Each structure stands twice: as C-alpha cells, then as structure tokens.
Amino acid sequence: MTFVAVTGPVGSGKTSLLSQLVQWAKSNERRVDGFLALPIDRIQAQRGANRYDLLWVATEEQRPYARRSNSLQPPYEFDSETAREVGQWAAALATAPPLGALVLDEFGPMEAAGDGHARHWDALRQANAEVMVIAVRDSYLDAVQNRLGIQFDVIVDAVSKDALARLKNVCLHHADWTIIGAFGAAAGGFEAFVGSALHAAQIPFRGLFLSSVQSVVMMYAGERIQQQSRVVGVPLISAGLKAFSPMGNRLRPMLAISTQGIFFGAAVAFLGWNVFGLIVGGWLVGAWAATLGILFQYLFIGGDLLLAYDTILQWLIRELNLGSVTSVTLLLLWATAWGCFSAGVTLLAWIHRQHSSERIIAFIRRSAQRSRLSQQGHTKHHAVRDGLRDVLRPHFWIPIVLVALVLLASGTTWEHIFWIAFRALTIGWVLFALARMIDPHAIALWLHRKGHWGPAMAFRKAMERTKS
C-alpha cells in the first residue's frame, strides 16, 4: 500500500481535492472507498466549520459526525453512533474486495494524540487497497506520522496547481512500481543467494548464467507493467540489495547488474517492447557480462594486461598456426558469443512466456527466499576493514598472478611486477571499501526527498521483502 498525505491548513481545500479524486476514480471505474468530512456552515475560511458530516464515498451516504461546542477542547462534540459505524466499517475493510484507493478525511490534533480516526488505524492498515490518501493538517504532519508509525510515500500540498494531477499519477502508476519492487526483491535475493554461492565457488561461466537470468527476469517484469521503460528499476533495485550480500565483494556484481539493466532498458526504449528489442536487450546484457571482467582486470592491472594477452595470443598463433588474429578480434568474438547465448535464452523465454513464466519466477522467488538479508549499514571503519578482506581473497589475485607469470616469462622485471601488485591492491581496496559504504536505505530516502515516490516505494518494499 502506498501512503499519500494531502496537506494544508483548515479551509485550504483538502476535502474538495479528495472529492475530485473520488469522482475521477469512479468515472474511470476504479473501486474507491473511505469518507469525506464535509464542512457545514463554515463562517470563516481558515476556521473550522460549525458542523461536520461524514460522507461515505462508496455509498454516498451522509451522516452527522461533529458539532462545534466551544466549551470542549478540541471544540467539537462527536456523534457516538457515527463513530461506532466508522469502527465497524474499518474492521470490515480487510475482507472487502480490493480497492484502487482508500480516502480518509481528515487527520489532525486528535489523531496526532491517538484519538479520533487513529483509534481505527490498525484496522485501516489491513485494508486491501493499492493507495491510501489521507488529508492531514500541515501543522500536525510529523506528529501524525509518528503516531501512525508510517512515513508518507507522497506528500501533496492541497493548494498546489498540480495537486489533483499528482494524486491521479499515484493511483495510475502505483501498480507498476509495486511489481518492480517485487521483481527487484526476487532478483536481488536470487543474486545474493545463488550468485554469491557461485562466485564463492568460482563456478565457470557464472556471469553468463546470472546475466541470462537477469535478462529473463526483466522481460517477465516488463510484461506485467504498463510503462515498460520502468523495467530498468528491477536491476537497479537488485544491484542495491547486493549491498546486503553476506558473501564476497560487491563491487563487480553491483556494477554488472545495474549496467546490464541500463543496456536492456535502453534497447527496449529505442526499439520498442517487441521481440527485436528484447533480443537486442538480451544480447547487450550477455555481451556486457563477458567484457566486464576484462575491464575490471584492466582497471586493476593497467596496460600490462593487454601486453600479457598479446604475448599469450602470439604464442597460440605460432603453435596453432591461427594466422592474423588480434586480441580485439578475440574479445569481440567472446562478447558476441555471450551476447548470443543471453539473447537466445531471452527469446526462448519470450516464446514460452505463456506457459513457463510463472514457474520460472516462482523458482527465482523460492531461491531468493532462502537468503534473508541482514540490512545493517557499514560504518567507514568496517567498510575499510571489509574492503581489505575483499582484496585479499585468493580469487582476486589469481588473474593478477597469471598475468605476472606471463610478463616474467617475457622478460619483465620483478620491480615492475611489484608495482602491478601494489596498483591492484590499492585500487581494489579503495573501490571495494567504497562499495561497502553504499547504503540502500540512504538511497531510498534520497529518492523520497527528491520526489521520486515510485522508485523510492519500490526500493523500500523490496528491502522489506528481503529483510532477515
């Protein structure tokens, strides 16, 4: 459920805005329920009305709710029968048919103190609704959030010109971001459990397998959302969840997952959500997975990596009589082969999507559920310490040692080999420590502050699904 606050002082138009949202939802055949607090006999614009009636938006039944009495504090006497009906209605929401939106009007000083509508909050939270829209007096926003134990996903100022448009946008696109969060959680948990195990065991072609799975997951996710361009959110969430992975270094898989997702998203954005766009997207995912390892080794070792490759290649040419073959040619063939495999897997999944999609996604989710991620952030001290542990792992040094042996055989000095090792140690330590400092919680909060409610909600829901 997405929580939306419509804020403003007394008389700012919060109820009118909610009424417009209700009428729009009904005209678009979206199920909506809740109540509006209709002001009756309001004398001053910025002052509470003399009487409030509750209007049930589903049935349009209107009941008296509160009457001003200056001898009371707050200055209203509430109708006990209507209050009882609110409680009964709230208790029935959990078993009622699904709702597109649930509107509640309004939460103020009484709710901030735990009284009024807040007394029914436990029942209201159990409602089967996609979006809950609550009118909240702006001066009580923080107090209401603390009392309810939630952080509003979207906050809309009732007097802003685009207030209604923003509310419609949340209702229209909530389902997309919910699906993206669910698939991101599944992909992230799968990567954390299966991917980490494969990396720890140094299984050959693990990158090809994981990248092909990611391409298939993005394809299935895109089939379920309205705006397929948003599918890039699935790998970005998965990469963020990799920061919680209990095994191995995180830098390479995080970079691989996020970049592959961007390539896939770019392909379907330019070519369309069709078989051609999906094939190209799958190919780019596999090709990037093939070249990323080489790019990382170049980052750690530098130009000496190419020298070592050329030395080995020249030896193979002489021994096998291969003719004029260059390192670039071999790299292109390698990337093309991986890309074709990933594209083929994606195409096969696309062809059989009607029959196999649910089974494959269920398998990925079951695998992901075996990995409950401990979502504890890293301090700088722990990040530096664990980054050093990452760089001291044997599999980090295996390719560097192999390059060093090739260079020594070709006449490179031990002094130069020392500087290669020092460069790899230094760069690796810094990058691995920085990767350990990434805090997905901070990313979700940053997205929320910047107004990107959809990605922030999807990221937060994904973290909740994978929490240990």
N, C-alpha and C positions, 0 to 999 in steps of 0.2 A: 504494500500500500504506500502511495506517495502522499505525504502530508503537505498541504498548502495553506498558508496563512494569508488572509485578506485583512490588511491592517489600515487603521485610521482612527481618528478621534470620534467622539459621539457626533452623529449627524453628518459624517463625511461621505455617506453613500455606500457603505459596506453591504447593507441589506439589499439595496437596489441592484448592486453588482451581482450578488448571489442570485437574485431573482432573474436577471438577464441570462446568467449561466444555466439556470434550471430550464428556462424557456428554450434556449439553444439546444440543450441536451435532449429535451423532449421532441423538438422539431426534427432532430436527427436520429430519432428512435434509439436513444441511449437511455438505459434504465437509471433513474436518479431518485434518491430518497433523501430525507432529512427534514429540517424545519427552518423556517424564517421567523425572526422576531419582528413583527410588523408594528411600527410606532403609530399609536393612535393619539391624536390631539397633542402634537408637539408644538409648543409655543415658540421656543427659540431654536435656531438651527443647531447650535453647539450645546444644547441641553437635552437631557433625557426626556422622553415623552411622558405624558400623564398616565398612559396605559400602553401595555404591550400584549399583543395576541400572538400565539404560535400558529403558523400556517404549515401544515404537513404538505410537503411539496408533491408527494406521490398521490395523495387522495384529494388535495386542495381543501381539506377540512380545516377550519379555523376555530381555535379555542382560546379563551381568555387565559393569560399567563401571569401578568404582573400589573399592579395598580400602585401609583405613587402614593406614598404616605410619608410625609416629612418628619413624622415622629420616629421613624425607623432608620437604621443605618446598616446596609445601604437603604435609601429611601423608597423601598418597594415592598409591598405585601404580595406574596406569591400564591397562586391558586393551587391548593394541595392536590386536587383531582387531576389537573393537567400535569403537574409534576409527577404524579404516580403513573400517568399514561406514558410520559416520556421514558420512565424507567422500564416499563413493560415493552415498549417499542424497541428500546436499545437492547434489551435482553434477547429479543427475537431476531436481531439482525444476523447473528452467527449462522442461523439455519435458513435464512431467507435467500432467495435467488441472487446471483451475482449482480452487483451494481457497477455502472460505469463511474458514478460519482455519488458521494455522500456529503451533503452540505449541512453545516451546523452554525447557527447564528444566535447569540454571539458569546464569546468568552471574555470576561472582564475581571473586575476585582473579586467577585465571589468565586469564580473558577480558579483564580490565582491562589485563593485561600483554601481550595479543596472542596468548596461548596458548589451549589448550582449544578450546572451540567457536568462538572468534573466528577460528581458523585457516580456518574454512569460511565466513566471513562474506560474502565476495564471491559465493559460490555461493548462499548463503541469500537474499541480497538479490534474486537473479534469480528467486526462486520466484514462480509465478503465483498469489499469494494476496491476498485482499482485506485481511486483518488478520493481523499477526504479533504474537503475545503472548509476551513474554519474561519469565521470572522473573529478577529481579535483586536481589542483596543490597543493601539500602538504603545501606549504607556505601560501596558501590562504584558507585552510580548515575551520578554525574558522570564518574567515570573510564571507565565502560563506554560512556557516550555519546560521550566524546571519542575513545575507541579505535575505536568503530564508525563515527564520523562522522555521527551522526544526533541528532536531538532527538526524544524520545518525544512523540507526539501526546497520549497519555493516560497518566497515572500513577495506578495503583490500589494503595492500601495493602491488603495481604492480610488484615489483621485488622479492617478496617472492615466495618460491618454490611451495607453495600450493595455490597460488592466484586463479588460474582457478578452482581448486577443491572447494575452499570456495564459489566462485560465483555459481558454479553448485549446491552446497549444499543448498544455499539460495533459488534458483529457484525451486529445487525439494521439499523442505520441508516447504516452505512458507505457503502453503495451510493448512497443519496440524496445525501450530501454530495460524493461523487465526481462524480456527474452535475452537481450545482450548480456545482462548481468548473470542470468542463469547459465548461458553457454560459456561466458568468461570464467565463471566459477568452476564449471566442469573441466574446461581446457586447462585452467591453472592448476586444479587439483591433480589432473592426469599428468601434467608435466612435472609437478612436484613429486609425485609418487613413482610413476613409471619412468619418466625422463631422468630423474635423479638416480634411480637404480641403474638405468642403462649407462649413464655417464660414469657412475662409480665403478661399474664392472667393465668399462671400456669396451662395450659391445660394438663390433664393426657396423658401420652404416646406420648407427642410431640416429644421426642427424637426418638421414633420408627418411627413415621411418617416422620420426616425430614431425618433420615438416609436412609429410604427406597427410598425416593425421590432422594437423592443424588446417591444412587446405580443405579437407573434407568437412571439418567442424565449421569453418567459416561458410562453406557452401550451404550446409544444412541450416545454419543460423540465418543466413540471408534469405532462405526460402520462407522463413517464418515471420519476417518483419516487413513493414510497408516501405520504408526507405532503405534499400539495400546498401547504400553508401555507408550507412552506420555500422555495417558489419565489421569495419576496422576496429571498432571498440572491443570486440571479442579478444583478439590477440593482445591488444594494449592492456586490457584487464588481466589477461593470463600472464603477461610479462610482469605486471606489477605484483601479482600474487607470488611470482617466483622469488620475490624478496623475502618471503616467509619460508622458503625451502630449507629443510633441515640438513640437506646433504650437498656437498660440493660447492664450487664457486658459482656465482650467479651472473657474472657479467656477460659471458658469451651467450647463454640461453636467453637472458633478458633482451639482449640486443638482437639476437636471431629472431625471436618470436615477434617482437614489436616491428622490426623492419620487414619481415615477411608479410605481416599483416598490412602494412602500408602499401607494399607492392601489389598484393592481392586486391586491396581496396582501390588502388589507382587503376588497375586493369579493368575491373568491372565498372568503374566510374566513367572511363573513356570509351569502353567498348560495349557497355550495357550488360544487364543481367541476363545473359544468354549463354549458350553452350560455348561460343567462341571466347567471350570474355572470361568465362570460368576456366577454360583450357589455358589461356594466356596467364591468368592469375595463378593457376596451379603450377605452370611452368616456371614463373618467376619465383615462386616460393621455393621450389626444389633447386633452382639454379643458385639462388642466394645462399641456401643451406650448404651447397657444395663449395662456394667460394669464401664463405665467412671464415672457415678455419684457416685458410691460406692467408687471408687478410690479417687475421689476428697474429699469426706467426710472423708476418712481415712487420707488424707493429712492434712486436717484442724483439725481433732479431734484426730487422732492417734489411738493407740491400744485400747483405751476405746470404740471406735466404735464397734470393734469385741466383746468386753465384753457385750455391750448393745444388740447386735444381739443375742449372745448366751443366754442371760437372757430371751429375748422375745421367742426365739426358745424353750428353756426348758419349759417355761410356756405353749406354744402351745402343746408341746409333752404331757405334763401332762393332759391338758384339752381335747385334741382331740385324745389322745392315738395313736400318729403317729408312735411310735416305734423308731428305731435308725436312726434319720435324723440329719445331721450336717449342719452347716452354709455353708460349702463349697459345699455340695450337692445341697442346695437350690440355691446358686449362679450359679452353673453350669446349673441347670435346667432353671433358669431365663435367662441366657445368651443364652442358646440353643433355647429357645422359641422365643426370639427376633431375633436371627440369622435365624431361620427357616422362620419367617414371612418375613424378608427382602429378604431372598433368594427366597421365593415363589413369592413375588412381582416382583423381578428382572426376574425370569423365565417367569412369565406371560407376562411381558413387552417384553421380548425377543421373545416369541412365536408370539405375535401380533404386532411385530415391523413394519411390512409392512403396517399395517392398522392404527395403533394408534400413532406412534412415532411423526408425525408432529403435531397432535392435542395436545399431552401431552407437547411437547416442546413449542408450541405456548402458552399454558396455563401458563407455568412457566415463559416465557418471558413477557407475559402480566402482571402477578403478580409482576415480577421484575421491570417493568417499572413504577409501582406505587411508587417505592422507589427510588427517585433521591438522591444520597448520597452526602452530603456536605463533600468535601475532604480536610478539614482543619486539619493540623497536630496538635498534642498536645505538648505544652511545658511541661517541667518537673513539673513545678508548677501546671499546670492544670491536668496533669496525676495523681499526688499525690492527688489532691483535688477530682477528679472524682473517683479515686480508693477507697477513703474513702467512697464516696457516694455509690459505688457498694457494699461495705462490710456492710453498714448499712441498706441495703434493707431487708424488712421482710423475703422474701423467702430464703435469705442466712441463716437466723437464725432459721427457722422453724425446719429443721432436727437436728440442734445442741440442740435446746430446748428439742426436743423429746428424744434425747439421754440422756440429762441431767436429765430429769424426770425419765427415766428408771434406770439410775445409782443411783439417790437419793433413789428410791424405794428399790434398792438392798443394800443400806447401805453406799454409797459413801458420803464423807464429802462435805460440801459447799465449803471448801477451794479448794478441788480438782476440783469441778465444775468451780470455778473461774479461775483456771489455764487452764482448757479446753477452756473456753470462750476467755481468753487472747491469747492463742495459735491460735485459729481460727481467731480472729481479726487481729493479727499481720501478720500471713502468708497470709491471704486473702487480706489484704491491700497491702502488698508488691507485690503479684502476680497480683492483679488487676491493680495496678499502672503501673507495667512493661508492661502488655498487652496494656494499654492505650498509652504507649510510642512507640509502633510499628508503623512505618511509611511506608505504602506501596510504596510511591514514592521513598523512600530511597532504598527499596528492589529492585525496578525496575532498579534504577541507578546502584546498586551494581551488578546486573546480567549483565547489559550492560557493565560495566567496566571489568568484568571477561570474557567477550567474549561470554556469553550465549545469543546470539541475539534472538533466538526463544522464550525462556521463557520471556525475557525482553520485546519483542514486544507484546506477548500475554497479559502480565500483564498490559502493558501500554494501549493497545487497550481496555482491559476490564475496566480499570479505566475511560477511555474516554466515554465508553458506559453508565456508571452508574453515570457520573458527573451530579450534580444538576444544 
